[in-house]
Amino acid sequence: MIYFTLRTLCLLFLLVFPTTSMGQEVDWKPTVGEAVGTLQQYLRFNTTNPPGDVTGAADFLQDIFEREGITVKRYEAAPGKINLSARLKGTGDGKPILLLHHMDVVPADASRWDSVDPFGGEIKDGHIWGRGAIDMKGTGVLQLYAFLTLARQKVPLNRDVIFMAVNDEEIGGTMGTRYMLDHHYDELDPEYILDEGGIGSREIFVNGKLVFGISVAEKRALWLRLTARGIAGHGSQPHAQNPNDKLMHALNRLFSQPFPTVPNPVLDALVSRLGPLSPNQFTNAIRQTTVSLTSLRSGVGDPPKANVIPSLAVATLDTRLLPGMDAEAFLVEVKSRLGDEIDVEVIHPASQSVVTPHDTAMFRALSSAITRHHPDATVVPMIIPYGTDSRMFRLRGAKCYGILPLVLSAELIASIHGDAERIPVDQFETGIRIYYESLVEVATR
Ligand SMILES: [Zn+2]
């Protein structure tokens, strides 16, 4: 007990005054300068997916590690579809911690980017701009410099810390995380994974209150295609077999009442810490199972003829199920509301859901590192409404936490996948340090 207390005090001392037996004092200024330059260069590799060729980005990261004398392993799932890992060895007293990010990015329409090249890596108005600045090259660079600082400080580790960069996340991860899990899981076998998902914000959770949400679970996509069939005819003579009418009435029935729900312990934990959440599209989505009507297709000809009743009408639904929701039962409910005249086809089945517990050493380490740098912050576990690679790792038993440890405005959060993606330079130091201190705490315990 005395040992434990002394050890905890020492650790705190190391974190607050990083002049130590584990190495030189960490001089964060040059580390941060280097990280900023690295992200600028990293953003210049156009890793838009599709096609998602990450060769240049992977070579770039590999060079950085090799300059530090750290061996890199490359896993090429297909030409251009590269995953890579670098490892700091520990004594093996615990299973590894994996820092995970993806090198691929979603497309950017350069004509919509206001005076900035989405692949230019420019600094303007205190931000680094570019597709992937947040999602997820920026996150990867903060992780990278936490990892390199562990190496440079020669921090003695009781478990391996692995840095892994994957491809293909933005189109489902088949060549990235899925490939690594199918072929190389034994080499990784992590206890903890730090991935994307959560964020710090003064706006999206409770307006005016600084909240860091660390994602411990995600909603599951269930995509459906609805087809109504009818009889074609002349628009001048309406009849009862118009597929557009059938589809419209069915959709009205579907959305006329709330969707069934299930207990949501993660949300309960979040609300008990924060009180009522601000009403917005994000907090709406994390509370319940949602259904978005994402496409409607019908008509004869292109552009469709206004005077022809078609024989077919098709819609797609993007359903996002809460963890714990029975996908089969949900589907039965959807079909019964739509009625017999609508064919329902599952075009993307819901995966199983696993919730990572938040009563763990890593969650506590992240929380204390965050509150050390942001004393006014409340740290909560959360569900995210979108998918990340963590969903696959959770099914294999790894404890995954999604967190970019920066405070972002609602506008910056909205820039992810948008036309002005950018990351604030002045938060690089705290971002790297929150990762670094969490790793020191859990990997030297
Ligand atoms: Zn991402």
Boltz pocket constraint, residues with backbone or C-beta under 6 A from the ligand:
constraints:
  - pocket:
      binder: B
      contacts: [[A, 102], [A, 135], [A, 136], [A, 169], [A, 196]]
      max_distance: 6.0
